[in-house]
Amino acid sequence: MTNPVTTPADFWNPKFDTREYIFGKTPNTFLTAVIPPAQSGQTAYAPADGEGRNGVYLAQIGYDVTSVDIAEKAVEKARLLAADKGVEINATVGDIMGAPPAEFDVVIVSFMHFRPDDHKRFVDHLIAALKPGGLLAIEGYSLDQLPLQSGGPKSEDMLYTRQKLADDFQALHITLLQDTRRTLSEGNRHQGEAATIQLVARKAITA
Ligand SMILES: C[S@@+](CC[C@H](N)C(=O)[O-])C[C@H]1O[C@@H](n2cnc3c(N)ncnc32)[C@H](O)[C@@H]1O
């Protein structure tokens, strides 16, 4: 018997359908280290933002935030987290495979992994979502995550390598691209030793 095809929303909604924040309420600590506080009027975009921990953080440091996720159960929790923290975010249900909703000063990606065809579309989406001069920060699992138990997909073709990200974002000015071994403590899904790759890049002012 073959497995029925599962959409990303069908896959993720049941996981988010709990009062618990499965990736925690605190932001990804790499992103907090590399994203500066907003200057007046600056915008930020958090695609695949899940329950909103990173989008809410960006609002707390002054950005006008657009948070998008395909799972409505996650988006409901992102709105609740924003209200609980006393900030506003524009949290919407949407698919990040198409055109981005606008161009932004800052774009962040936290632990988002796709199969190769969708990954290419996601890369195009991220580059198109940056204003000229805009800042992109990404953290995801590397191939070295395969034997580890702190989250992420178990398919090699969905995991990052530095070479893959360097090729993906060669149109940008990459200022940081590094492998890490670090300890995650993010809800009940990301706990323990992890192997990640971190990238920071900027789009040219005259693209
Ligand atoms: C591993 S979770 C990461 C959530 C969040 N970035 C964080 O770090 O807490 C992956 C997220 O991607 C979302 N997602 C998967 N495919 C998507 C798509 N095509 N469009 C928008 N969101 C998607 C899922 O619903 C889920 O919230």
The ligand as a MOL file (V3000), in Angstrom:
LIG
                    3D

  0  0  0     0  0            999 V3000
M  V30 BEGIN CTAB
M  V30 COUNTS 27 29 0 0 0
M  V30 BEGIN ATOM
M  V30 1 C 10.7560 23.1710 11.4680 0
M  V30 2 S 9.3700 24.3090 11.4370 0 CHG=1
M  V30 3 C 10.2360 25.8340 11.7950 0
M  V30 4 C 9.3340 26.9060 12.3640 0
M  V30 5 C 10.0400 28.2150 12.7050 0
M  V30 6 N 10.7990 28.7430 11.5880 0
M  V30 7 C 10.9030 28.0940 13.9310 0
M  V30 8 O 12.1410 28.0530 13.8000 0
M  V30 9 O 10.3550 28.0300 15.0410 0 CHG=-1
M  V30 10 C 9.0070 24.4400 9.6930 0
M  V30 11 C 7.8080 25.3300 9.3840 0
M  V30 12 O 7.6660 25.4650 7.9660 0
M  V30 13 C 6.2910 25.5740 7.6650 0
M  V30 14 N 6.1340 25.2960 6.2250 0
M  V30 15 C 6.4180 24.1290 5.5770 0
M  V30 16 N 6.1920 24.2580 4.2440 0
M  V30 17 C 5.7560 25.5390 4.0560 0
M  V30 18 C 5.3570 26.2780 2.8970 0
M  V30 19 N 5.3690 25.7270 1.6860 0
M  V30 20 N 4.9610 27.5680 3.0630 0
M  V30 21 C 4.9350 28.1300 4.3070 0
M  V30 22 N 5.2940 27.4760 5.4340 0
M  V30 23 C 5.7170 26.1940 5.3240 0
M  V30 24 C 5.6480 24.5830 8.6180 0
M  V30 25 O 4.2670 24.7850 8.7900 0
M  V30 26 C 6.4680 24.8190 9.8970 0
M  V30 27 O 5.8930 25.8240 10.6900 0
M  V30 END ATOM
M  V30 BEGIN BOND
M  V30 1 1 1 2
M  V30 2 1 2 3
M  V30 3 1 2 10
M  V30 4 1 3 4
M  V30 5 1 4 5
M  V30 6 1 5 6
M  V30 7 1 5 7
M  V30 8 2 7 8
M  V30 9 1 7 9
M  V30 10 1 10 11
M  V30 11 1 11 12
M  V30 12 1 11 26
M  V30 13 1 12 13
M  V30 14 1 13 14
M  V30 15 1 13 24
M  V30 16 1 14 15
M  V30 17 1 14 23
M  V30 18 2 15 16
M  V30 19 1 16 17
M  V30 20 1 17 18
M  V30 21 2 17 23
M  V30 22 1 18 19
M  V30 23 2 18 20
M  V30 24 1 20 21
M  V30 25 2 21 22
M  V30 26 1 22 23
M  V30 27 1 24 25
M  V30 28 1 24 26
M  V30 29 1 26 27
M  V30 END BOND
M  V30 END CTAB
M  END
